[in-house]
């Protein structure tokens, strides 16, 4: 009897994790960034109910590195709350890449500004009932030279944000901290490993990365996708925190400057040309993208290898959700079928 009781206690100890029963592996989640959500005329909003987390763009420092609130972000958040399912979560995004107005380095390089920014950010996200904060750790890549925040500055900022979140009242919505990092850069893996104890979700961006000329410049082929995720895991980031980032857009790297477009545009262009996209297609008119079969393959890889889920840039780039060629629908269907 004593041995039986010991076995039962051991079983309970290993089955309960973070306050919930974890006897079965957790189903992968879908994280979707949204940039161009139109509050006044959103059209068909079915797609907004498919992700588990929506990352709403975006807040960023001023040109002097100080706190500011982006116009309409509160209204967008409130409108999204009216649309999404009750159990869905909405994160506010800080930073971004490729925007002239994202001088994250000015705040990140200054400890006084870091403290003030972290304090204002957590206060804002808490008061507006966001479920999480996502640090999209990029900068304006068009600047020369590109301004980066040193490793220690990044760790310090994330530590300050997490500590301030932990100090909030127990009933706050604001529970989770995530970050987006380049999946192809060794320094990104080092940053992730350094803050793995602070961060709940790592959105590993595996896009804007292309295969060789001999391969036809495929956009984020499987070998790049799997290598990026495995490298993050090997660096010490728990697999269940790693989201594999996938593109809902494409680009033609055989020309300079590169040309491209989102998946919706490519789909419609193909229809107009009389050569509709098929699930197996990964390019159209020279533009490489991730098609239905590729998205399903990446989703199945996530499921089979125990990663946390997938991350999308960007939700409005897809075609209507009721279309069988929808990339988001493909992803959701693969996850639901594996349950």
Secondary structure, DSSP 8 states (H G I E B T S, - for coil): -HHHHHHHHHHHHHHEETTEE-SS----EEEEEES---SS-----GGGGT-SEEEEEEE---TTS-----TTHHHHHHHHHHHS-TT-EEEEEEE-SS-TT--HHHHHT-HHHHHHHHHHHHHHHHHTT-SEEEEE----TTSSS-----HHHHHHHHHHHHHHHHTS-TT-S--EEEEEEETT-HHHHHHHHHTTTT-SEEEEE--S-B--TTTT--BS-HHHHHHHHHHHHHTT--GGGEEEEEESEEEETTSSS-EEEEHHHHHHHHHHTT----TT--EETTEE---HHHHHHHHHHHHHTT--EEEEE-GGGS--TTSTT-HHHHHHHHHHHH-
